[in-house]
Amino acid sequence: TGELLSAPVNSVRIGSAADDVLSEICDVPSDENSVIVVGATKGDVNGVQSTGDWDTIPDDSLMWFAKKIDLNSLTETWTIQGGAIVPGGDSPTSTYAVACAVAGDNFYVGGTVENGASMLDHGVEKVAMGGNDVWVTKLSLADGTITWMNQFGSVGDDQLARHGGLAVNKDGDAIVFGDTTG
């Protein structure tokens, strides 16, 4: 008849009070009751790992986030959020997550950081290569703890492909797909 008949669907807002964008939903094969959503926000989604990073990221910056959600209760299991700075400057920065992958006990998330900004990893500034760079972070699937974070690129603009720009091989190595002008 063309009509969709179903019971009411439960929903929950997972963003902040500011601008948010959801880029991808990543399946967790070892846990059919969980997914991980990734994207970007200008607000606080309760995922900042280091207060030093939070205090350093310029106001009005776009920050990446990843949030593991229990599908039965629609509650977050863990959330991580991060950003970038331009060394020596206080202008807002843009970094966003656009791809994710799960392999074993690990979660990988990646995206782009714009305009020569350096990603922050617990107070440590990553080295910007020039223009826009790609970044990839490996986290514990259990609790979202960062194992490592890498920022890389060329002197031109580099970006991770949206939706499928990140894969993991059988050895646990991250494989990235994207494009560059450098």
C-alpha positions in Angstrom: 0.0 0.0 0.0 3.1 2.3 0.1 2.7 3.0 3.8 5.3 2.2 6.4 3.8 0.7 9.5 6.0 0.5 12.5 6.2 1.2 16.2 7.5 4.6 17.3 11.3 4.8 17.1 13.4 6.0 20.1 15.9 8.7 19.4 18.5 10.6 21.2 20.5 13.8 20.4 24.2 13.1 20.4 25.6 16.5 19.5 26.4 19.7 21.3 24.6 23.0 21.6 26.7 24.4 18.7 27.1 23.4 15.1 27.6 19.6 14.6 27.9 17.3 11.5 27.8 13.6 11.4 30.0 12.1 8.7 29.9 8.4 9.0 28.5 5.5 11.1 30.9 2.6 11.7 29.7 -0.9 12.4 31.3 -2.8 15.3 31.4 -6.4 14.1 32.3 -7.8 17.5 29.3 -6.1 19.1 26.0 -6.1 17.2 24.5 -3.7 19.7 27.0 -0.9 19.1 28.0 1.6 16.4 30.5 4.4 16.4 29.5 7.8 14.8 32.2 10.3 13.7 32.0 13.9 12.6 32.8 17.4 13.6 31.5 19.9 16.1 32.0 23.5 17.2 30.8 22.6 20.7 31.6 20.2 23.5 30.2 16.6 23.0 31.8 15.5 26.3 34.8 13.9 24.7 37.8 16.2 25.3 40.6 14.0 26.5 43.0 16.7 27.8 42.0 19.9 29.4 45.2 21.4 28.1 44.0 20.6 24.5 40.6 22.2 25.3 42.2 25.4 26.7 44.6 25.6 23.6 42.0 25.1 20.8 40.9 28.5 19.6 37.2 29.5 20.2 34.8 28.7 17.3 37.1 26.0 16.0 35.6 22.9 14.3 36.8 19.8 16.2 36.5 16.1 15.3 34.7 13.6 17.4 34.0 9.8 17.7 31.2 8.4 19.9 30.5 4.8 20.6 26.8 4.2 21.1 24.9 1.3 22.7 22.0 0.7 20.4 19.8 -0.9 23.1 19.9 2.0 25.5 20.9 4.8 23.0 23.6 5.8 25.5 27.2 6.6 24.8 29.8 4.0 25.8 32.6 6.5 25.2 33.3 9.7 23.4 36.5 11.3 22.2 36.9 14.8 20.8 39.9 16.7 19.5 41.1 19.7 17.5 44.0 21.6 16.1 45.9 24.9 16.5 47.9 27.1 14.1 51.3 27.4 15.9 51.8 31.0 17.0 48.2 32.0 16.1 44.8 32.1 17.7 42.5 31.9 14.6 39.8 29.2 14.6 40.9 25.9 13.1 38.9 23.2 11.2 39.5 19.5 11.7 36.9 16.9 11.0 36.5 13.1 10.9 35.1 11.7 7.7 36.0 7.9 7.8 36.3 5.1 10.3 37.1 1.4 10.5 37.1 -1.3 13.1 39.7 -4.1 13.2 39.8 -6.5 16.2 40.0 -4.5 19.4 40.9 -1.3 17.6 39.0 1.6 16.1 40.5 3.8 13.5 39.2 7.3 12.6 40.6 9.8 10.1 39.9 13.1 8.4 41.3 16.4 7.3 42.8 19.3 9.2 42.8 22.5 7.2 45.0 25.5 6.5 48.4 24.4 8.0 47.0 23.7 11.4 48.6 21.1 13.7 46.5 18.3 15.3 46.7 18.1 19.1 47.3 14.8 20.9 47.2 15.3 24.7 49.1 18.6 24.4 51.5 17.4 21.7 51.3 19.3 18.4 51.6 17.2 15.3 53.7 18.6 12.5 51.7 20.3 9.7 53.0 19.6 6.2 51.4 22.6 4.6 47.9 23.4 3.4 45.3 20.8 4.4 46.6 17.5 5.8 45.2 14.1 6.5 45.2 12.6 10.0 44.5 9.1 11.3 44.1 8.0 14.9 44.1 4.5 16.3 42.0 4.0 19.5 41.0 1.2 21.8 37.6 -0.1 20.9 36.9 -0.8 24.5 37.3 2.7 26.0 38.3 5.1 23.2 41.9 5.6 24.5 44.2 6.9 21.8 47.0 4.5 20.9 48.5 6.8 18.3 47.7 9.8 16.1 49.5 10.7 12.8 49.2 13.8 10.6 50.6 13.7 7.1 50.4 15.4 3.7 52.3 17.4 1.2 53.1 21.1 0.7 49.7 21.2 -1.2 46.2 20.4 0.0 45.5 16.8 1.0 42.3 15.2 2.0 40.9 11.9 3.1 38.2 10.5 0.9 34.8 10.7 2.5 33.0 7.5 3.1 35.5 4.7 2.6 38.7 6.7 2.7 40.0 4.5 5.5 40.5 0.7 5.7 42.6 -1.7 7.8 44.5 -4.7 6.4 44.8 -8.1 8.1 48.0 -6.9 9.9 46.2 -3.9 11.5 47.8 -1.4 9.3 45.7 1.7 8.4 45.2 2.2 4.6 44.1 5.7 3.5 42.5 6.8 0.3 42.3 10.5 -0.7 43.6 13.1 -3.0 46.3 15.8 -3.1 47.4 18.9 -4.9 51.0 18.4 -3.8 
